[in-house]
Amino acid sequence: MNKKNKLNLLGFITRTGMYINPVDNINITSFINGYLLADDECDFLQLYKNLLIKKYNIPYTSDGWPGQTTRFCNVQLLDWVVAFKQISLEIIIENQDKNLDPELIKILKSRITSLIKKIDTNNNIWFNNQWEKEWISLCIIQNPVFKLMWTKDEWEIIYCITKIVQLDSIFYKDNINTSIDKLKSLRDQYEILESKKNNI
């Protein structure tokens, strides 16, 4: 998969709602299949299939990659859209080691930064369970390459936000205000880092 494919697919993964509506497994499947028909040299689905087989032991059968994704969801207890994005992101940043492509980093970090800025206690319409799914989709903290994208201070904030989101299910619990207050504090810390960086 060449750089153009990676940039195009990362754009789709990070801004899916700009390409399809509703954002669901049917429309994602149609979009990806259509994209690959237009570029038959892109091996994205082969990489996708192989990653699930070799790394996660998820078999590929007659129901194709969408069915393979569903089986992955059943094992990992993930939403289908979240699972697709996580797997795709692993493929896009795979094999980069320490030579991370700056364009890819810029796109992904920009999207994650915009999600951090949406953390709000004042009824921000974009801060809801969809925000939670998007965060889990993009912040694959278990991936060592993903960690390399961030400074030490940034990583600590990204990691803490992800753990709160994973463990607290912030929009489904009675202690939602406590969780959001923690997230808001982390947001403020991140914005201070951003401000310092911009003033250098």
Disulfide bonds with the S-S distance in Angstrom:
none
